[in-house]
């Protein structure tokens, strides 16, 4: 199950990756990557919400 701590850790990791990306590839490429990550995350959430049995196994989903 996703807890506030899990969300905090996930956000911290993302911030670290984006900072590293900025150092390596610049702000423009990092923004592209951030947008791709955001779009992919949204798509995965939509998919997970449409799976059958979601109510029986809520810990599996975001």
PyMOL commands that place a pseudoatom at each C-alpha (Angstrom):
pseudoatom trace, name=CA, resn=UNK, resi=1, chain=A, elem=C, hetatm=0, pos=[0.000, 0.000, 0.000]
pseudoatom trace, name=CA, resn=UNK, resi=2, chain=A, elem=C, hetatm=0, pos=[1.263, 3.479, -0.789]
pseudoatom trace, name=CA, resn=UNK, resi=3, chain=A, elem=C, hetatm=0, pos=[1.805, 5.477, 2.378]
pseudoatom trace, name=CA, resn=UNK, resi=4, chain=A, elem=C, hetatm=0, pos=[2.798, 9.110, 2.813]
pseudoatom trace, name=CA, resn=UNK, resi=5, chain=A, elem=C, hetatm=0, pos=[6.346, 7.910, 3.556]
pseudoatom trace, name=CA, resn=UNK, resi=6, chain=A, elem=C, hetatm=0, pos=[6.430, 5.937, 0.279]
pseudoatom trace, name=CA, resn=UNK, resi=7, chain=A, elem=C, hetatm=0, pos=[5.270, 9.014, -1.607]
pseudoatom trace, name=CA, resn=UNK, resi=8, chain=A, elem=C, hetatm=0, pos=[7.907, 11.123, 0.129]
pseudoatom trace, name=CA, resn=UNK, resi=9, chain=A, elem=C, hetatm=0, pos=[10.670, 8.666, -0.772]
pseudoatom trace, name=CA, resn=UNK, resi=10, chain=A, elem=C, hetatm=0, pos=[9.437, 8.428, -4.361]
pseudoatom trace, name=CA, resn=UNK, resi=11, chain=A, elem=C, hetatm=0, pos=[9.406, 12.222, -4.712]
pseudoatom trace, name=CA, resn=UNK, resi=12, chain=A, elem=C, hetatm=0, pos=[12.876, 12.474, -3.177]
pseudoatom trace, name=CA, resn=UNK, resi=13, chain=A, elem=C, hetatm=0, pos=[14.271, 9.889, -5.594]
pseudoatom trace, name=CA, resn=UNK, resi=14, chain=A, elem=C, hetatm=0, pos=[12.671, 11.654, -8.540]
pseudoatom trace, name=CA, resn=UNK, resi=15, chain=A, elem=C, hetatm=0, pos=[14.147, 14.984, -7.431]
pseudoatom trace, name=CA, resn=UNK, resi=16, chain=A, elem=C, hetatm=0, pos=[17.602, 13.403, -7.170]
pseudoatom trace, name=CA, resn=UNK, resi=17, chain=A, elem=C, hetatm=0, pos=[17.314, 11.835, -10.619]
pseudoatom trace, name=CA, resn=UNK, resi=18, chain=A, elem=C, hetatm=0, pos=[16.143, 15.086, -12.181]
pseudoatom trace, name=CA, resn=UNK, resi=19, chain=A, elem=C, hetatm=0, pos=[18.981, 17.017, -10.520]
pseudoatom trace, name=CA, resn=UNK, resi=20, chain=A, elem=C, hetatm=0, pos=[21.493, 14.492, -11.879]
pseudoatom trace, name=CA, resn=UNK, resi=21, chain=A, elem=C, hetatm=0, pos=[19.857, 14.706, -15.306]
pseudoatom trace, name=CA, resn=UNK, resi=22, chain=A, elem=C, hetatm=0, pos=[20.146, 18.497, -15.279]
pseudoatom trace, name=CA, resn=UNK, resi=23, chain=A, elem=C, hetatm=0, pos=[23.840, 18.247, -14.450]
pseudoatom trace, name=CA, resn=UNK, resi=24, chain=A, elem=C, hetatm=0, pos=[24.435, 15.737, -17.246]
pseudoatom trace, name=CA, resn=UNK, resi=25, chain=A, elem=C, hetatm=0, pos=[22.100, 16.831, -20.043]
pseudoatom trace, name=CA, resn=UNK, resi=26, chain=A, elem=C, hetatm=0, pos=[20.807, 20.307, -19.215]
pseudoatom trace, name=CA, resn=UNK, resi=27, chain=A, elem=C, hetatm=0, pos=[17.461, 21.805, -18.283]
pseudoatom trace, name=CA, resn=UNK, resi=28, chain=A, elem=C, hetatm=0, pos=[15.674, 21.284, -21.601]
pseudoatom trace, name=CA, resn=UNK, resi=29, chain=A, elem=C, hetatm=0, pos=[16.338, 17.532, -21.746]
pseudoatom trace, name=CA, resn=UNK, resi=30, chain=A, elem=C, hetatm=0, pos=[15.497, 17.174, -18.058]
pseudoatom trace, name=CA, resn=UNK, resi=31, chain=A, elem=C, hetatm=0, pos=[12.137, 18.861, -18.622]
pseudoatom trace, name=CA, resn=UNK, resi=32, chain=A, elem=C, hetatm=0, pos=[11.424, 16.430, -21.472]
pseudoatom trace, name=CA, resn=UNK, resi=33, chain=A, elem=C, hetatm=0, pos=[12.266, 13.511, -19.196]
pseudoatom trace, name=CA, resn=UNK, resi=34, chain=A, elem=C, hetatm=0, pos=[10.125, 14.895, -16.362]
pseudoatom trace, name=CA, resn=UNK, resi=35, chain=A, elem=C, hetatm=0, pos=[7.150, 15.222, -18.715]
pseudoatom trace, name=CA, resn=UNK, resi=36, chain=A, elem=C, hetatm=0, pos=[7.642, 11.664, -19.984]
pseudoatom trace, name=CA, resn=UNK, resi=37, chain=A, elem=C, hetatm=0, pos=[7.793, 10.352, -16.422]
pseudoatom trace, name=CA, resn=UNK, resi=38, chain=A, elem=C, hetatm=0, pos=[4.624, 12.256, -15.523]
pseudoatom trace, name=CA, resn=UNK, resi=39, chain=A, elem=C, hetatm=0, pos=[2.738, 10.991, -18.592]
pseudoatom trace, name=CA, resn=UNK, resi=40, chain=A, elem=C, hetatm=0, pos=[3.855, 7.410, -18.004]
pseudoatom trace, name=CA, resn=UNK, resi=41, chain=A, elem=C, hetatm=0, pos=[2.857, 7.576, -14.346]
pseudoatom trace, name=CA, resn=UNK, resi=42, chain=A, elem=C, hetatm=0, pos=[-0.590, 8.905, -15.266]
pseudoatom trace, name=CA, resn=UNK, resi=43, chain=A, elem=C, hetatm=0, pos=[-1.046, 6.125, -17.829]
pseudoatom trace, name=CA, resn=UNK, resi=44, chain=A, elem=C, hetatm=0, pos=[-0.047, 3.449, -15.302]
pseudoatom trace, name=CA, resn=UNK, resi=45, chain=A, elem=C, hetatm=0, pos=[-2.479, 4.849, -12.750]
pseudoatom trace, name=CA, resn=UNK, resi=46, chain=A, elem=C, hetatm=0, pos=[-5.310, 4.775, -15.305]
pseudoatom trace, name=CA, resn=UNK, resi=47, chain=A, elem=C, hetatm=0, pos=[-4.471, 1.192, -16.229]
pseudoatom trace, name=CA, resn=UNK, resi=48, chain=A, elem=C, hetatm=0, pos=[-4.271, 0.083, -12.610]
pseudoatom trace, name=CA, resn=UNK, resi=49, chain=A, elem=C, hetatm=0, pos=[-7.652, 1.651, -11.865]
pseudoatom trace, name=CA, resn=UNK, resi=50, chain=A, elem=C, hetatm=0, pos=[-9.272, -0.221, -14.738]
pseudoatom trace, name=CA, resn=UNK, resi=51, chain=A, elem=C, hetatm=0, pos=[-8.017, -3.698, -13.803]
pseudoatom trace, name=CA, resn=UNK, resi=52, chain=A, elem=C, hetatm=0, pos=[-10.626, -6.192, -12.615]
pseudoatom trace, name=CA, resn=UNK, resi=53, chain=A, elem=C, hetatm=0, pos=[-10.449, -7.169, -8.954]
pseudoatom trace, name=CA, resn=UNK, resi=54, chain=A, elem=C, hetatm=0, pos=[-9.135, -3.791, -7.936]
pseudoatom trace, name=CA, resn=UNK, resi=55, chain=A, elem=C, hetatm=0, pos=[-11.480, -3.663, -4.945]
pseudoatom trace, name=CA, resn=UNK, resi=56, chain=A, elem=C, hetatm=0, pos=[-10.239, -7.032, -3.662]
pseudoatom trace, name=CA, resn=UNK, resi=57, chain=A, elem=C, hetatm=0, pos=[-6.521, -6.164, -3.836]
pseudoatom trace, name=CA, resn=UNK, resi=58, chain=A, elem=C, hetatm=0, pos=[-6.285, -2.429, -3.112]
pseudoatom trace, name=CA, resn=UNK, resi=59, chain=A, elem=C, hetatm=0, pos=[-2.687, -2.614, -1.872]
pseudoatom trace, name=CA, resn=UNK, resi=60, chain=A, elem=C, hetatm=0, pos=[-1.573, -3.592, -5.375]
pseudoatom trace, name=CA, resn=UNK, resi=61, chain=A, elem=C, hetatm=0, pos=[-2.679, -0.297, -6.898]
pseudoatom trace, name=CA, resn=UNK, resi=62, chain=A, elem=C, hetatm=0, pos=[-1.493, 3.290, -6.525]
for i in range(1, 62): cmd.bond("trace and resi %d" % i, "trace and resi %d" % (i + 1))
show_as sticks, trace
zoom trace
